[in-house]
Amino acid sequence: MKLATKLSVLAALCLLVAIAVAQGNRKSPHETIETTINGKKVTITYGRPYLKGRKAVGGELVPFGQVWRTGADEATILTTETDLMIGSLAVPAGSYSLFTLPSASGWKLIVNKTDKQWGAFKYDEKQDLGRVDMKVGKTAAPVEQFTITLPKAGKGGALKLEWENTSASVDLKAK
């Protein structure tokens, strides 16, 4: 076997080990959800932490006034095959990280151009595509595990976050 081939195999094995280690560091299950808008796929991949008796919104897990990774582990990833309007924000087709900025008076959804990053530790506001206000309300019942849904509505839908007793959402539609 040639040296270049051996090095390629070694590099591939190192990558697999790194992925396995990263997966092992996860404390929460991960999920990918999707919807179709205007015949094009929109997906969100995120970590789903549990409350486990802790205070989430406005507490230790989702503190007010701080950028939150909107899930657990890696930053939440939005991938869209079509140009979108998220609320009043124009989002071109592509992949993005989603963050939120919760406060007692309202929430903002942040769409960031750096699509792969661990949590919000290296979050860079200069990489924001933009921010949009979310509608915030109470859930019908307590939600133990953080949940993102993409419910359909008309020709578009919504991006909806629920955890503990809080629901935050923003409209989605094809641009």
C-alpha positions, 0 to 999 in steps of 0.5 A, a space after each residue: 500500500 502506498 504511503 498516501 493511501 496509508 495516510 488517507 486511511 489513518 486520517 479517516 480513522 482519526 476522523 471516525 474516532 473524533 466523531 465517536 468522542 464528540 457523540 460520547 460527550 453529548 448529554 442529550 438525544 438529538 433529533 432532525 425534523 423537517 417540513 416542505 415549503 414550496 416543494 423544498 425541504 427545510 430541516 432543523 437538527 438539534 439537541 433535546 435536553 430534559 428539565 430533570 427538575 431544573 428551572 429552564 426559562 429564565 433559570 440555569 438552562 436558558 438564562 434571560 439576557 444571554 444568547 442560548 444555543 437553542 438546544 443542547 450540545 452543538 448549535 442548532 442547525 437550520 438547512 433550507 433548500 429554498 429562500 425563506 422569510 423567517 418573520 421579517 428576516 430574508 434567509 437565502 437557501 443554505 445552512 445556518 446556526 440558530 440561537 435565541 436571545 430570551 428575555 422576560 419581555 420577549 425572545 429573539 431568534 438569531 440566524 447565524 451564518 456559521 453553521 457548525 459550532 459547539 454550543 454558543 461558546 464561540 458565538 460571533 454576533 458579527 456572523 449573524 444574518 439577522 435577528 427576528 422577534 418571536 411570539 412568546 406564550 405559555 404551553 398548554 401543559 409543562 414540556 419536560 424535553 425541549 422540543 422544536 416543531 415546524 407546524 404547517 400553516 397556509 403556504 408556509 408554517 412556523 418554527 416553534 420552540 417549547 420547553 417547561 411552560 414557555 412557547 416561542 414561535 415565528 412564521 416561516 414562508 418561502 420567499 
